[in-house]
Amino acid sequence: APVSPPDLSKCQLATDSANGERVNCCPPYTTANVVDFIPPRKEFLRQRKAAHKLSHDEIRKFQTAIQKLKELPADDPWNYMQQATIHCTYCNGAFDQVGFDDVLLQIHGSWLFTPWHRYYIYFWEKILGKLIGDPTFSIPYWNWDAPDGMYMPQPYLDTSSTLYNGNRNLDHYSALLDLDYTFGAPNPTPEQEEEIKIKNLRKVYNMFTETIGSPALFLGTPLRAGDAPDGAGSLENMHGTLHQWTGPVAIPRHDMGNFYTAARDTMFFAHHANVDRLWDTYSDLRGNKAEFNDPDWLEASFIFYDENRKVVRCKVKDCLITENLGYTYQTERHPWKDVKK
Ligand code: C2O
């Protein structure tokens, strides 16, 4: 059977996996009149752009929206920290799976990873648009699969910006990303940079070509009601490297280096927009047919607090085509397509 949304009345303390601390990641509501999510009508397509290519006006607009999110009352489900906590809720054990008191609800490490995060950042984007009265507002993505994007995107590094977060690895503020990074590894020397860019591109290229016939390798393995996750896909694995590279080295690695706190950094959403974009690219390469023709995936559902202040039940099958959610990614070249194995 497909995984179902949690029972809101049964939230429990979650766990920070870095130090075992018990933490409260419960939503600020314990009951809700849950309604089915209806994909929006396509009046226009929001275009998500690469963060390093945003114009000054686009950056300013984004900063304003984030400012408004931060100014909301602390217990408002839209509030910046409440939005960040959602990640902990579904990742650090705030709920058991319905009907399975010994299995925590966990959306990492399986085929639920990409659809859950797609919905998560979708509602974040819609709420931000609502707050600034602009339904065409779109969030940027961190284009880390292209050489010019293999750095922390500039708009997030300005200390006077609402996008700024000091809990990062400061040594990486102008360093080149290495997709083979592990916590604490030294930065590439200038002589190594060209080589590492090519190696990164090759890794992305291999990630696509080695998994194109087998979606479980790319997106993660099946997880059905009552299962614990045990199979992250190569996209999730690669994405984990960026969490490590962005977060501080010292344990507990708050914010980005730790699931519990990762979404407190605005860069998280840019990172996940790129993960989402790479899934979209993968779907395109496969002719946009559902990656898993399995009701336990297609009918799996999550709940989110939406931009109309309703709690909506969202099924995986309704998020498979980004255009049906009203957004698309600005067409960019895919430099990894030009490298050879
Ligand atoms: Cu929910 Cu980047 O992980």
Residues whose N, C-alpha, C, O or C-beta is under 5 A from the ligand:
A	BS01	C2O	none
